[in-house]
Amino acid sequence: MAQKVAEPANLEELDKTEADELERLLSETEEGETPEGSRFRRGLLVLLQNKKWLWTGVAALGV
């Protein structure tokens, strides 16, 4: 059964929600995960988040 996700009221709320989610993901450690694996996973999440913002900026500039 699909759930409807509440639409954010404005862009600032969306940014805060995404930042909170990223912070939660970065602070989690999988059970039995090595420190190296944890750092790799967090680095990958940050890279993906930065890539998203890069493409958002490119689209906003109309390039």
C-alpha positions as CSV (number, residue, x, y, z in Angstrom):
1,M,0.0,0.0,0.0
2,A,1.5,3.3,-1.1
3,Q,1.7,6.2,1.4
4,K,1.5,9.8,0.3
5,V,4.4,11.8,1.6
6,A,3.6,15.3,2.8
7,E,4.8,18.0,0.4
8,P,7.1,20.5,2.1
9,A,5.6,24.0,2.4
10,N,8.7,25.7,1.0
11,L,12.3,25.0,-0.2
12,E,13.8,25.8,3.2
13,E,11.7,23.1,4.8
14,L,12.8,20.7,2.1
15,D,16.4,21.6,2.7
16,K,16.1,21.1,6.4
17,T,14.3,17.7,6.0
18,E,17.0,16.5,3.6
19,A,19.8,17.7,5.9
20,D,18.2,15.9,8.8
21,E,17.9,12.7,6.8
22,L,21.5,12.9,5.7
23,E,22.7,13.6,9.3
24,R,20.7,10.5,10.5
25,L,22.2,8.3,7.7
26,L,25.7,9.6,8.5
27,S,25.4,8.9,12.2
28,E,24.1,5.3,11.8
29,T,26.5,2.4,11.9
30,E,25.4,-1.0,10.5
31,E,25.7,-3.9,13.0
32,G,29.0,-5.6,12.6
33,E,30.3,-2.9,10.3
34,T,34.1,-2.2,10.4
35,P,35.2,1.4,10.9
36,E,36.6,1.4,7.4
37,G,33.2,0.3,6.0
38,S,31.4,2.9,8.0
39,R,33.7,5.7,6.7
40,F,33.3,4.4,3.1
41,R,29.5,4.3,3.4
42,R,29.4,7.8,4.9
43,G,31.7,9.2,2.2
44,L,29.5,7.7,-0.5
45,L,26.4,9.3,1.0
46,V,28.1,12.7,1.1
47,L,29.3,12.3,-2.5
48,L,25.8,11.4,-3.6
49,Q,24.3,14.4,-1.7
50,N,27.0,16.8,-3.3
51,K,26.3,15.4,-6.8
52,K,22.6,16.1,-6.3
53,W,23.2,19.7,-5.3
54,L,25.6,20.1,-8.2
55,W,23.0,19.1,-10.8
56,T,20.4,21.2,-9.0
57,G,22.7,24.2,-9.4
58,V,23.4,23.5,-13.0
59,A,19.7,23.1,-13.7
60,A,18.9,26.4,-11.9
61,L,21.5,28.2,-14.1
62,G,19.9,26.8,-17.2
63,V,23.2,25.4,-18.5
